[in-house]
Amino acid sequence: MNQATSVPTPAPMTGASGRGVLEGAFALLRAVERAEGARLTRLAAECGLPKTTAYRLLEQLADLGAVQRTGAGYGIGPRVYQLGRRWQPFPGLRAAAREPARRLAAATGMTVGLNVLWQGQTLVLDWTPGRAGFVGSQDGEGTWPWYTAAGKVLVAGAESGLPLGPLSSAWRREAEAIRETGAAFDREGVLAGVCCVAVPLYGAGGASRTPVAALSVLTDPSHRLERLADTARRAGTAISTALGHR
């Protein structure tokens, strides 16, 4: 064996509880996400782990497909992507939205998104492209500022305590209008040349007015968002009904 190799030999994690091992593995996954292709030394330092411990965990994660080796470093693996694609905040949401979103994209020719709030941002669960294909620059980006149309719908109907910081009186008036009309609009507020209308989606329980997700339609400034909102509301009602909302 070459004694000059720079790769540390995996060592048993004596004294580490199961919780500690899991916390270390998830810390490494977050570090790999932040710095795709980073090497062992950097990842171990960011997570406060000994190099031997970090190496053992990374190799185990690689064997499971959660990370992948990229030359001398590590990147997020396909298994994490596959699991993430199946995540949903409400049971049956993806299945309930699939056909109404497809019909909405076909009827409008526009891109349709299924969105939720995550850590104060708009997280896109799914895109359904219309005839015009994607509008704007999605290029795989899954999170956007909360003040997209979809984010505004979700924030307006959410309980208090979201990590958004102080909100202006102008937002309070806009949120009230969103709750009254059941739709929110974004007129090039996030991306130049891209407008959006979004409607809330509700789960089971007729008394709940907190949306579990939002359905959005992306278009260009030449279209009337109010007209698109009527079509989006009908699709949103179909999804909410499929989720058991009355």
Sequence and secondary structure as in RCSB ss.txt:
>XXXX:A:sequence
MNQATSVPTPAPMTGASGRGVLEGAFALLRAVERAEGARLTRLAAECGLPKTTAYRLLEQLADLGAVQRTGAGYG
IGPRVYQLGRRWQPFPGLRAAAREPARRLAAATGMTVGLNVLWQGQTLVLDWTPGRAGFVGSQDGEGTWPWYTAA
GKVLVAGAESGLPLGPLSSAWRREAEAIRETGAAFDREGVLAGVCCVAVPLYGAGGASRTPVAALSVLTDPSHRL
ERLADTARRAGTAISTALGHR
>XXXX:A:secstr
  TT  S      TT  HHHHHHHHHHHHHHHHHSTTEEHHHHHHHHT  HHHHHHHHHHHHHHTSEEEETTEEE
E HHHHHHHHH  SSTTHHHHHHHHHHHHHHHH SEEEEEEEETTEEEEEEEE BTTB  S  TT  EE TTSHH
HHHHHHHS S  TT    HHHHHHHHHHHHHT EEEESSSSTT EEEEEEE  S TT  S SEEEEEEE TTS H
HHHHHHHHHHHHHHHHHTT  
